[in-house]
Amino acid sequence: MRIGLRPILLILAGLTLVAPASAQQSALTVPRNLQQLTDRSAVIVRGNVVSAHVEKHPELQSLDTVVVTLHVRETLKGTTGATFTFRQYLWDVRSRMYNGGYRKGQELLLMLIAPSTYGLSSPAGMQQGMFHIHRDAAGREVAVNGHANYRLFDGLGAQLATKGIVLSPASAKLVETHRRGPVALEQLTGLIREFTQEHD
């Protein structure tokens, strides 16, 4: 019985990980606005990638994961130290080849969901919650996620109005007119702070 039971238990444990991962993968097709991403996140952190490497999950050796360590520049939600490390499940070959899209030196703003029972996390809405930071032609710091910020502000105007949140003229214009493309980092983090303070 012991010999037959162990493989079954491992399969069941694996399925509990694959199911949430599949749900996260399907989230790629479900646009979520900035407030929804903020609400789903346990940690929102801005920092530079110190290291990112693929390794097997320490408990479930059939699962490939990427372990990412950031040098933290700013924490917008949750608790982090000077460095922050998380483990993300990789479900396809391309993700394994490219360390899940993480590279040493990248500056990122990550909106991460709470770790699972097995210590796995990922950006909320997958690529929607992973913002790359760079400077535009005018020298401004801007951020863009894996969906080119498409529909990032959909429905926000109405949501903010019902909650009595008054935005600066620049932020109000952004929410009203933006459709896709980079967003000024200062405006993006300002909006996130508004949403996180709402829950304090």
PyRosetta script that sets phi, psi and omega in degrees:
from pyrosetta import init, pose_from_sequence

init()
pose = pose_from_sequence("MRIGLRPILLILAGLTLVAPASAQQSALTVPRNLQQLTDRSAVIVRGNVVSAHVEKHPELQSLDTVVVTLHVRETLKGTTGATFTFRQYLWDVRSRMYNGGYRKGQELLLMLIAPSTYGLSSPAGMQQGMFHIHRDAAGREVAVNGHANYRLFDGLGAQLATKGIVLSPASAKLVETHRRGPVALEQLTGLIREFTQEHD")
pose.set_psi(1, -38.5)
pose.set_omega(1, -179.4)
pose.set_phi(2, -63.2)
pose.set_psi(2, -41.3)
pose.set_omega(2, -178.3)
pose.set_phi(3, -64.9)
pose.set_psi(3, -38.8)
pose.set_omega(3, -179.5)
pose.set_phi(4, -78.2)
pose.set_psi(4, -28.2)
pose.set_omega(4, -175.1)
pose.set_phi(5, -77.2)
pose.set_psi(5, -37.2)
pose.set_omega(5, -175.9)
pose.set_phi(6, -59.8)
pose.set_psi(6, -49.6)
pose.set_omega(6, 178.1)
pose.set_phi(7, -59.2)
pose.set_psi(7, -36.4)
pose.set_omega(7, -180.0)
pose.set_phi(8, -64.2)
pose.set_psi(8, -44.0)
pose.set_omega(8, 179.7)
pose.set_phi(9, -63.2)
pose.set_psi(9, -39.0)
pose.set_omega(9, 178.4)
pose.set_phi(10, -65.5)
pose.set_psi(10, -40.0)
pose.set_omega(10, 178.4)
pose.set_phi(11, -63.5)
pose.set_psi(11, -44.9)
pose.set_omega(11, 179.4)
pose.set_phi(12, -62.5)
pose.set_psi(12, -41.0)
pose.set_omega(12, 178.7)
pose.set_phi(13, -63.3)
pose.set_psi(13, -40.5)
pose.set_omega(13, 178.2)
pose.set_phi(14, -63.3)
pose.set_psi(14, -39.5)
pose.set_omega(14, 179.7)
pose.set_phi(15, -64.6)
pose.set_psi(15, -33.8)
pose.set_omega(15, 179.1)
pose.set_phi(16, -66.1)
pose.set_psi(16, -23.8)
pose.set_omega(16, 176.8)
pose.set_phi(17, -87.3)
pose.set_psi(17, -40.5)
pose.set_omega(17, -176.9)
pose.set_phi(18, -66.7)
pose.set_psi(18, -37.1)
pose.set_omega(18, -179.0)
pose.set_phi(19, -60.7)
pose.set_psi(19, -50.9)
pose.set_omega(19, 176.2)
pose.set_phi(20, -62.1)
pose.set_psi(20, -36.1)
pose.set_omega(20, 179.8)
pose.set_phi(21, -64.7)
pose.set_psi(21, -40.7)
pose.set_omega(21, 177.6)
pose.set_phi(22, -63.6)
pose.set_psi(22, -38.4)
pose.set_omega(22, 177.9)
pose.set_phi(23, -63.7)
pose.set_psi(23, -40.7)
pose.set_omega(23, 178.0)
pose.set_phi(24, -65.2)
pose.set_psi(24, -40.4)
pose.set_omega(24, -179.9)
pose.set_phi(25, -63.0)
pose.set_psi(25, -41.0)
pose.set_omega(25, 179.3)
pose.set_phi(26, -67.1)
pose.set_psi(26, -20.9)
pose.set_omega(26, 179.3)
pose.set_phi(27, -65.1)
pose.set_psi(27, -16.3)
pose.set_omega(27, 177.2)
pose.set_phi(28, -59.5)
pose.set_psi(28, -29.2)
pose.set_omega(28, -177.0)
pose.set_phi(29, -94.4)
pose.set_psi(29, -0.6)
pose.set_omega(29, -178.8)
pose.set_phi(30, -110.1)
pose.set_psi(30, 102.8)
pose.set_omega(30, -179.8)
pose.set_phi(31, -64.7)
pose.set_psi(31, 136.1)
pose.set_omega(31, 177.5)
pose.set_phi(32, -126.8)
pose.set_psi(32, 137.1)
pose.set_omega(32, -179.9)
pose.set_phi(33, -82.9)
pose.set_psi(33, 176.5)
pose.set_omega(33, -172.0)
pose.set_phi(34, -62.2)
pose.set_psi(34, -37.9)
pose.set_omega(34, 179.6)
pose.set_phi(35, -68.5)
pose.set_psi(35, -39.3)
pose.set_omega(35, 177.8)
pose.set_phi(36, -63.6)
pose.set_psi(36, -40.3)
pose.set_omega(36, 177.6)
pose.set_phi(37, -65.1)
pose.set_psi(37, -40.8)
pose.set_omega(37, 178.9)
pose.set_phi(38, -63.2)
pose.set_psi(38, -44.7)
pose.set_omega(38, -178.7)
pose.set_phi(39, -63.1)
pose.set_psi(39, -35.4)
pose.set_omega(39, -177.6)
pose.set_phi(40, -78.1)
pose.set_psi(40, -14.7)
pose.set_omega(40, -174.1)
pose.set_phi(41, -87.3)
pose.set_psi(41, 139.7)
pose.set_omega(41, 171.8)
pose.set_phi(42, -92.9)
pose.set_psi(42, -32.7)
pose.set_omega(42, 179.0)
pose.set_phi(43, -133.8)
pose.set_psi(43, 132.6)
pose.set_omega(43, 172.1)
pose.set_phi(44, -124.3)
pose.set_psi(44, 117.6)
pose.set_omega(44, -171.0)
pose.set_phi(45, -138.1)
pose.set_psi(45, 142.0)
pose.set_omega(45, 174.2)
pose.set_phi(46, -110.9)
pose.set_psi(46, 133.0)
pose.set_omega(46, 179.3)
pose.set_phi(47, -174.7)
pose.set_psi(47, -178.7)
pose.set_omega(47, 179.2)
pose.set_phi(48, -108.3)
pose.set_psi(48, 138.9)
pose.set_omega(48, 179.8)
pose.set_phi(49, -70.8)
pose.set_psi(49, 119.8)
pose.set_omega(49, 176.2)
pose.set_phi(50, -86.6)
pose.set_psi(50, -40.9)
pose.set_omega(50, 179.0)
pose.set_phi(51, -156.6)
pose.set_psi(51, 153.4)
pose.set_omega(51, 175.4)
pose.set_phi(52, -152.8)
pose.set_psi(52, 119.7)
pose.set_omega(52, -179.5)
pose.set_phi(53, -143.4)
pose.set_psi(53, 147.2)
pose.set_omega(53, -179.2)
pose.set_phi(54, -87.6)
pose.set_psi(54, 135.1)
pose.set_omega(54, 175.2)
pose.set_phi(55, -153.5)
pose.set_psi(55, 161.1)
pose.set_omega(55, 176.8)
pose.set_phi(56, -69.5)
pose.set_psi(56, 150.4)
pose.set_omega(56, 175.2)
pose.set_phi(57, -62.6)
pose.set_psi(57, 135.6)
pose.set_omega(57, -175.4)
pose.set_phi(58, -63.0)
pose.set_psi(58, -25.6)
pose.set_omega(58, 179.9)
pose.set_phi(59, -101.1)
pose.set_psi(59, -39.7)
pose.set_omega(59, -177.3)
pose.set_phi(60, -113.2)
pose.set_psi(60, 91.1)
pose.set_omega(60, -169.5)
pose.set_phi(61, -66.7)
pose.set_psi(61, -11.8)
pose.set_omega(61, 178.8)
pose.set_phi(62, -82.0)
pose.set_psi(62, -8.8)
pose.set_omega(62, -175.9)
pose.set_phi(63, -101.3)
pose.set_psi(63, 130.9)
pose.set_omega(63, 174.2)
pose.set_phi(64, -88.8)
pose.set_psi(64, 137.5)
pose.set_omega(64, 178.7)
pose.set_phi(65, -136.0)
pose.set_psi(65, 161.3)
pose.set_omega(65, 171.0)
pose.set_phi(66, -116.0)
pose.set_psi(66, 132.4)
pose.set_omega(66, 178.3)
pose.set_phi(67, -105.0)
pose.set_psi(67, 119.6)
pose.set_omega(67, -174.2)
pose.set_phi(68, -116.1)
pose.set_psi(68, 131.6)
pose.set_omega(68, 174.7)
pose.set_phi(69, -118.9)
pose.set_psi(69, 129.9)
pose.set_omega(69, 179.9)
pose.set_phi(70, -111.5)
pose.set_psi(70, 143.9)
pose.set_omega(70, 163.7)
pose.set_phi(71, -86.7)
pose.set_psi(71, 114.8)
pose.set_omega(71, -170.6)
pose.set_phi(72, -78.9)
pose.set_psi(72, 128.6)
pose.set_omega(72, 174.6)
pose.set_phi(73, -102.9)
pose.set_psi(73, -30.2)
pose.set_omega(73, -178.0)
pose.set_phi(74, -161.6)
pose.set_psi(74, 139.3)
pose.set_omega(74, 175.4)
pose.set_phi(75, -116.8)
pose.set_psi(75, 121.2)
pose.set_omega(75, -176.7)
pose.set_phi(76, -99.1)
pose.set_psi(76, -20.9)
pose.set_omega(76, 178.1)
pose.set_phi(77, -155.1)
pose.set_psi(77, 142.8)
pose.set_omega(77, -179.8)
pose.set_phi(78, 83.7)
pose.set_psi(78, -165.6)
pose.set_omega(78, -176.6)
pose.set_phi(79, -127.1)
pose.set_psi(79, 130.2)
pose.set_omega(79, 174.9)
pose.set_phi(80, -138.7)
pose.set_psi(80, 168.3)
pose.set_omega(80, 173.3)
pose.set_phi(81, -105.4)
pose.set_psi(81, -155.3)
pose.set_omega(81, 177.4)
pose.set_phi(82, -66.9)
pose.set_psi(82, -28.2)
pose.set_omega(82, 172.2)
pose.set_phi(83, -127.0)
pose.set_psi(83, 156.8)
pose.set_omega(83, -178.5)
pose.set_phi(84, -141.7)
pose.set_psi(84, 130.7)
pose.set_omega(84, -178.1)
pose.set_phi(85, -123.4)
pose.set_psi(85, 137.7)
pose.set_omega(85, 174.2)
pose.set_phi(86, -140.8)
pose.set_psi(86, 161.0)
pose.set_omega(86, -179.3)
pose.set_phi(87, -118.5)
pose.set_psi(87, 130.3)
pose.set_omega(87, -177.9)
pose.set_phi(88, -122.3)
pose.set_psi(88, 136.1)
pose.set_omega(88, 177.8)
pose.set_phi(89, -72.8)
pose.set_psi(89, 138.4)
pose.set_omega(89, 177.2)
pose.set_phi(90, -113.3)
pose.set_psi(90, 122.2)
pose.set_omega(90, -174.3)
pose.set_phi(91, -108.0)
pose.set_psi(91, -2.4)
pose.set_omega(91, 178.3)
pose.set_phi(92, -138.3)
pose.set_psi(92, 165.4)
pose.set_omega(92, -174.7)
pose.set_phi(93, -63.1)
pose.set_psi(93, -41.9)
pose.set_omega(93, -178.2)
pose.set_phi(94, -61.1)
pose.set_psi(94, -40.3)
pose.set_omega(94, 178.7)
pose.set_phi(95, -62.0)
pose.set_psi(95, -39.9)
pose.set_omega(95, 179.9)
pose.set_phi(96, -67.1)
pose.set_psi(96, -37.8)
pose.set_omega(96, -178.2)
pose.set_phi(97, -66.4)
pose.set_psi(97, -33.6)
pose.set_omega(97, -174.4)
pose.set_phi(98, -113.4)
pose.set_psi(98, 27.6)
pose.set_omega(98, 177.5)
pose.set_phi(99, 52.8)
pose.set_psi(99, 36.2)
pose.set_omega(99, 178.9)
pose.set_phi(100, 68.0)
pose.set_psi(100, 14.2)
pose.set_omega(100, -180.0)
pose.set_phi(101, 92.8)
pose.set_psi(101, 3.8)
pose.set_omega(101, -179.9)
pose.set_phi(102, -98.6)
pose.set_psi(102, 134.0)
pose.set_omega(102, 179.3)
pose.set_phi(103, -133.5)
pose.set_psi(103, 144.2)
pose.set_omega(103, 178.9)
pose.set_phi(104, -56.5)
pose.set_psi(104, 133.4)
pose.set_omega(104, 177.8)
pose.set_phi(105, 95.0)
pose.set_psi(105, -18.9)
pose.set_omega(105, 178.1)
pose.set_phi(106, -56.7)
pose.set_psi(106, 141.9)
pose.set_omega(106, 168.5)
pose.set_phi(107, -103.4)
pose.set_psi(107, 124.4)
pose.set_omega(107, -173.8)
pose.set_phi(108, -131.0)
pose.set_psi(108, 153.2)
pose.set_omega(108, 164.0)
pose.set_phi(109, -114.0)
pose.set_psi(109, 115.8)
pose.set_omega(109, -175.2)
pose.set_phi(110, -114.0)
pose.set_psi(110, 132.9)
pose.set_omega(110, 176.2)
pose.set_phi(111, -110.2)
pose.set_psi(111, 96.7)
pose.set_omega(111, -168.0)
pose.set_phi(112, -102.9)
pose.set_psi(112, 135.7)
pose.set_omega(112, 176.4)
pose.set_phi(113, -74.3)
pose.set_psi(113, 162.4)
pose.set_omega(113, 179.2)
pose.set_phi(114, -62.9)
pose.set_psi(114, 140.9)
pose.set_omega(114, 179.0)
pose.set_phi(115, -59.9)
pose.set_psi(115, 146.5)
pose.set_omega(115, 176.4)
pose.set_phi(116, -75.6)
pose.set_psi(116, -179.9)
pose.set_omega(116, 176.8)
pose.set_phi(117, -55.8)
pose.set_psi(117, -31.3)
pose.set_omega(117, -178.1)
pose.set_phi(118, -96.1)
pose.set_psi(118, 14.8)
pose.set_omega(118, 173.9)
pose.set_phi(119, 78.5)
pose.set_psi(119, 20.3)
pose.set_omega(119, -178.7)
pose.set_phi(120, -99.3)
pose.set_psi(120, 135.1)
pose.set_omega(120, 177.0)
pose.set_phi(121, -131.2)
pose.set_psi(121, 176.7)
pose.set_omega(121, 176.0)
pose.set_phi(122, -170.6)
pose.set_psi(122, 164.0)
pose.set_omega(122, 175.4)
pose.set_phi(123, -62.6)
pose.set_psi(123, 141.2)
pose.set_omega(123, 175.4)
pose.set_phi(124, -60.0)
pose.set_psi(124, 132.7)
pose.set_omega(124, -177.1)
pose.set_phi(125, 66.0)
pose.set_psi(125, 19.6)
pose.set_omega(125, -177.8)
pose.set_phi(126, 54.8)
pose.set_psi(126, -117.5)
pose.set_omega(126, -175.0)
pose.set_phi(127, -63.6)
pose.set_psi(127, -17.7)
pose.set_omega(127, 178.7)
pose.set_phi(128, -68.0)
pose.set_psi(128, -28.1)
pose.set_omega(128, -177.9)
pose.set_phi(129, -100.4)
pose.set_psi(129, 15.6)
pose.set_omega(129, 178.9)
pose.set_phi(130, -120.7)
pose.set_psi(130, 105.0)
pose.set_omega(130, -176.1)
pose.set_phi(131, -105.1)
pose.set_psi(131, 127.0)
pose.set_omega(131, 174.2)
pose.set_phi(132, -89.2)
pose.set_psi(132, 134.5)
pose.set_omega(132, -177.7)
pose.set_phi(133, -108.6)
pose.set_psi(133, 133.1)
pose.set_omega(133, 175.8)
pose.set_phi(134, -153.6)
pose.set_psi(134, 179.0)
pose.set_omega(134, 177.7)
pose.set_phi(135, -104.4)
pose.set_psi(135, 138.2)
pose.set_omega(135, 179.2)
pose.set_phi(136, -85.8)
pose.set_psi(136, -174.3)
pose.set_omega(136, -176.4)
pose.set_phi(137, -61.9)
pose.set_psi(137, -25.7)
pose.set_omega(137, 179.7)
pose.set_phi(138, -88.6)
pose.set_psi(138, 0.1)
pose.set_omega(138, 179.3)
pose.set_phi(139, 87.1)
pose.set_psi(139, 4.6)
pose.set_omega(139, 179.3)
pose.set_phi(140, -80.4)
pose.set_psi(140, 145.5)
pose.set_omega(140, 172.1)
pose.set_phi(141, -75.5)
pose.set_psi(141, 125.8)
pose.set_omega(141, 179.7)
pose.set_phi(142, -128.6)
pose.set_psi(142, 160.6)
pose.set_omega(142, -179.0)
pose.set_phi(143, -131.8)
pose.set_psi(143, 141.5)
pose.set_omega(143, 177.3)
pose.set_phi(144, -145.2)
pose.set_psi(144, 134.6)
pose.set_omega(144, -179.1)
pose.set_phi(145, -91.8)
pose.set_psi(145, -177.7)
pose.set_omega(145, -175.8)
pose.set_phi(146, -68.3)
pose.set_psi(146, -9.0)
pose.set_omega(146, 176.2)
pose.set_phi(147, -108.5)
pose.set_psi(147, 20.0)
pose.set_omega(147, -178.5)
pose.set_phi(148, 57.1)
pose.set_psi(148, 30.3)
pose.set_omega(148, -179.8)
pose.set_phi(149, 61.2)
pose.set_psi(149, 21.4)
pose.set_omega(149, -179.6)
pose.set_phi(150, -63.4)
pose.set_psi(150, 126.0)
pose.set_omega(150, 177.1)
pose.set_phi(151, 63.0)
pose.set_psi(151, 23.5)
pose.set_omega(151, -178.3)
pose.set_phi(152, -64.9)
pose.set_psi(152, -28.3)
pose.set_omega(152, -177.0)
pose.set_phi(153, -112.3)
pose.set_psi(153, 12.7)
pose.set_omega(153, -179.7)
pose.set_phi(154, -56.9)
pose.set_psi(154, 127.1)
pose.set_omega(154, 174.8)
pose.set_phi(155, 76.0)
pose.set_psi(155, -1.4)
pose.set_omega(155, -175.7)
pose.set_phi(156, -67.7)
pose.set_psi(156, -37.5)
pose.set_omega(156, -178.3)
pose.set_phi(157, -55.2)
pose.set_psi(157, -48.3)
pose.set_omega(157, -179.2)
pose.set_phi(158, -66.9)
pose.set_psi(158, -40.9)
pose.set_omega(158, 179.5)
pose.set_phi(159, -61.4)
pose.set_psi(159, -44.0)
pose.set_omega(159, -178.5)
pose.set_phi(160, -67.9)
pose.set_psi(160, -38.5)
pose.set_omega(160, -179.6)
pose.set_phi(161, -62.4)
pose.set_psi(161, -41.3)
pose.set_omega(161, -179.0)
pose.set_phi(162, -68.6)
pose.set_psi(162, -22.6)
pose.set_omega(162, -179.0)
pose.set_phi(163, -97.6)
pose.set_psi(163, 0.6)
pose.set_omega(163, 177.0)
pose.set_phi(164, 73.6)
pose.set_psi(164, 19.8)
pose.set_omega(164, 178.9)
pose.set_phi(165, -86.5)
pose.set_psi(165, 122.8)
pose.set_omega(165, -179.6)
pose.set_phi(166, -104.1)
pose.set_psi(166, 121.1)
pose.set_omega(166, -178.7)
pose.set_phi(167, -91.6)
pose.set_psi(167, 159.5)
pose.set_omega(167, 171.9)
pose.set_phi(168, -65.3)
pose.set_psi(168, 157.5)
pose.set_omega(168, 179.6)
pose.set_phi(169, -54.6)
pose.set_psi(169, -39.0)
pose.set_omega(169, -179.1)
pose.set_phi(170, -66.3)
pose.set_psi(170, -43.2)
pose.set_omega(170, 180.0)
pose.set_phi(171, -68.8)
pose.set_psi(171, -38.8)
pose.set_omega(171, 178.6)
pose.set_phi(172, -62.1)
pose.set_psi(172, -40.4)
pose.set_omega(172, 178.3)
pose.set_phi(173, -66.1)
pose.set_psi(173, -40.3)
pose.set_omega(173, 178.1)
pose.set_phi(174, -58.8)
pose.set_psi(174, -50.6)
pose.set_omega(174, -178.3)
pose.set_phi(175, -61.3)
pose.set_psi(175, -36.8)
pose.set_omega(175, -175.7)
pose.set_phi(176, -77.4)
pose.set_psi(176, -35.6)
pose.set_omega(176, -169.3)
pose.set_phi(177, -110.4)
pose.set_psi(177, -19.4)
pose.set_omega(177, -174.0)
pose.set_phi(178, -69.8)
pose.set_psi(178, 136.1)
pose.set_omega(178, 177.6)
pose.set_phi(179, -118.3)
pose.set_psi(179, -41.8)
pose.set_omega(179, 176.4)
pose.set_phi(180, -165.2)
pose.set_psi(180, 164.5)
pose.set_omega(180, 177.7)
pose.set_phi(181, 106.0)
pose.set_psi(181, 172.3)
pose.set_omega(181, -176.5)
pose.set_phi(182, -58.4)
pose.set_psi(182, 151.1)
pose.set_omega(182, 178.1)
pose.set_phi(183, -125.7)
pose.set_psi(183, 141.9)
pose.set_omega(183, 177.0)
pose.set_phi(184, -56.3)
pose.set_psi(184, 128.0)
pose.set_omega(184, -176.4)
pose.set_phi(185, -58.4)
pose.set_psi(185, -39.7)
pose.set_omega(185, -178.9)
pose.set_phi(186, -60.9)
pose.set_psi(186, -40.5)
pose.set_omega(186, 178.6)
pose.set_phi(187, -68.9)
pose.set_psi(187, -41.1)
pose.set_omega(187, -179.2)
pose.set_phi(188, -62.6)
pose.set_psi(188, -49.6)
pose.set_omega(188, -179.2)
pose.set_phi(189, -67.4)
pose.set_psi(189, -31.8)
pose.set_omega(189, 177.0)
pose.set_phi(190, -62.6)
pose.set_psi(190, -42.1)
pose.set_omega(190, 178.1)
pose.set_phi(191, -66.1)
pose.set_psi(191, -42.1)
pose.set_omega(191, 179.2)
pose.set_phi(192, -60.3)
pose.set_psi(192, -41.2)
pose.set_omega(192, 178.6)
pose.set_phi(193, -61.4)
pose.set_psi(193, -39.5)
pose.set_omega(193, 177.0)
pose.set_phi(194, -57.2)
pose.set_psi(194, -44.1)
pose.set_omega(194, -176.6)
pose.set_phi(195, -71.7)
pose.set_psi(195, -37.9)
pose.set_omega(195, -178.9)
pose.set_phi(196, -73.0)
pose.set_psi(196, -35.0)
pose.set_omega(196, 177.5)
pose.set_phi(197, -65.8)
pose.set_psi(197, -30.2)
pose.set_omega(197, 178.9)
pose.set_phi(198, -58.9)
pose.set_psi(198, -29.7)
pose.set_omega(198, -177.4)
pose.set_phi(199, -95.9)
pose.set_psi(199, -3.3)
pose.set_omega(199, -179.0)
pose.set_phi(200, -71.4)
pose.dump_pdb("model.pdb")
